[in-house]
Amino acid sequence: MTDDPHTAAIERIERALARIERAGQVSAFATDSLERRHTVLKARMADAIGAIDALIAKEAGAD
C-alpha cells in the first residue's frame, strides 16, 4: 500500500466493488436455481392434480 490517502481510498472502493460483484453472481445463481426448482415443482403439481381429477372423474362415473 502507499501512503497516499486517495490511492488507499480507491483500493478500498475497488475491493468493495469486487465483493458486490461476487455477491451479485451468487445471488443470480441462487435465483436461477430457484426458478428451475419452481418449474419442476409446478409440473409435478400439475401431474398430481391431473391424477386426482382422473380419479374423481372415474369415481363419479362409477356411481
Secondary structure in CASP SS format (residue, H / E / C, confidence):
PFRMAT SS
TARGET T0000
AUTHOR 0000-0000-0000
METHOD secondary structure of the structure
MODEL  1
M C 1.00
T C 1.00
D C 1.00
D C 1.00
P H 1.00
H H 1.00
T H 1.00
A H 1.00
A H 1.00
I H 1.00
E H 1.00
R H 1.00
I H 1.00
E H 1.00
R H 1.00
A H 1.00
L H 1.00
A H 1.00
R H 1.00
I H 1.00
E H 1.00
R H 1.00
A H 1.00
G H 1.00
Q H 1.00
V H 1.00
S H 1.00
A H 1.00
F H 1.00
A H 1.00
T H 1.00
D H 1.00
S H 1.00
L H 1.00
E H 1.00
R H 1.00
R H 1.00
H H 1.00
T H 1.00
V H 1.00
L H 1.00
K H 1.00
A H 1.00
R H 1.00
M H 1.00
A H 1.00
D H 1.00
A H 1.00
I H 1.00
G H 1.00
A H 1.00
I H 1.00
D H 1.00
A H 1.00
L H 1.00
I H 1.00
A H 1.00
K H 1.00
E H 1.00
A H 1.00
G H 1.00
A H 1.00
D C 1.00
END
